[in-house]
Amino acid sequence: MARITIRLDDGLYGRLLDQARSVGATQSAFIRDVLERFEGADPSGIHARFDELHATAIQTLAVLAALVEADSPSVLQKGLADARRLLKQRGLLDPEQDRA
């Protein structure tokens, strides 16, 4: 088995110890578990939970957009333009797709 050495500040190391103790694991076992979940080896782990949250948020916003469009199409268009502007400011919008 390969070994690595990492340096942690005292606060992070303390949180690591607390979390490992809370689940009854050694520091090494706890870190291996975190890395496996981070790398997607745990299909019901943190990535799956974020995907589920994203899907729920998208569905909720789609329903809200449909309701706003039915009542006020101009408000929907303004909201979409504002969303594009915010996404662009944060570097989250592909310039190639920002043609609207």
Secondary structure, DSSP 8 states (H G I E B T S, - for coil): ---------HHHHHHHHHHHHHTT--HHHHHHHHHHHHTT-STTSHHHHHHHHHHHHHHHHHHHHHHHHHH-HHHHHHHHHHHHHHHHHTT-S-TTT---
